[in-house]
Amino acid sequence: MIHQYDHMSNGMSARLKRHFFTSLLILLMVAGTDVSALAQEQRTFEVDPLNVGDKAPTFVMKKNGTTDYVFLRDFAGELRQPAVFRGATQQVVILSFFASWCKPCQKEAPVLAEIARGYENQDVQIFFVNWGDSDREAAAWLETYGVEANCLMDPFGANAKKFGVNTLPRTIIIDKQGYVQLIERGFSEENEAHYREVVTTKVNELLNPPI
């Protein structure tokens, strides 16, 4: 009788174990799906609102590969005293926020860099702003995609948050007086012509305002 009970007990134990591991597997699969979804959602987070016509937030960011820091007020808005002493003049500023994990950035960055070359020796400053990578990773990424431009580092996304950036890439054009004049969200090969047109049209308009 005792042996029969032990056999039944062992049978129930085996069924319970199978049920337990099956349930555990299901829970892990569900949890895995949730974690994957969360990882994608972490690309987007709450940011400060920024609209065309707003005063651009001031920033101070380290220049990639150096110990130098760049101030927005060295180029646009009310210039800092050191900028005045250097004989600096107000300029149009283009910011392009990117990260190494951003696939559309791979297409957008070379296009914007090409546009920027058309404004050499004019009052235009372009900065690629890296969100979250190391100096080495950002420099390697720019080299991979043939982008030769100033790169500023935003390791924790503090400046991205101030500029309302919750998706990448994001192009922002600031006029000489320090006001936001264009916000272009995202990039695809299908909208490349549109991107080129809106960016160049806005920069030309700001360089040559109507009298």
C-alpha positions, 0 to 999 in steps of 0.5 A: 500500500505504501509502495502504491502511494509512493508511485501515485505520489511520484506520478503526481509530482512528475505531472506537477513538475511538467505543469510548473515548467510549462507555465514557467516557459510561457511566462518567460516567453511573455516576459521576453515579448514585453522586454523586447517591446520595452527596449523599442519604447526606450527609443522614445521618452518624454521631452520638453516641447519645442516649436518653430518660432521658439527661442532655441535652448542654450547649450554647452557641449563637448566637441568630439575627440577634444576637451573643447566645449561649444556654446550656442551663444558663440554662434547665434543669439546674444553672443558671449563676450569671448565670441565678441572678442574673437570678432565672431558674427552671428550665424545660422546654426544647423543641428543634426541629432544622431546615434549609432543605433539609428538606421535612418541616420545612416542615410540622412547624415551624408545628405546633410553633410553634402548640403553643408558643403554648399555653404562653406565660407558662408555664415552657416555652422553645422553640428552633428550631435551624438546622442549616447555614444562614446567619442570613439564610437561617434567618430567611427560612425561618422567616418564609416558614412563619410561625414566630415563635420563638427560633432558634439557629444550629448552622452545622456541626452540632456540636450536632446531633451531640451530640443524636444528630440525623442526620435532620430534623426532630427534636424533643427535650424536656428536663425542668427537671432537664436530662434528655431526656424525649422524642425525636420523629423526623420529621414527616408530615401523616399523623402530625400528630395523633400529634405534637401528642398526644405533645408536649403530653402530655409538656410537660403531664406535666413542668409538672404532675408527680404529687405 
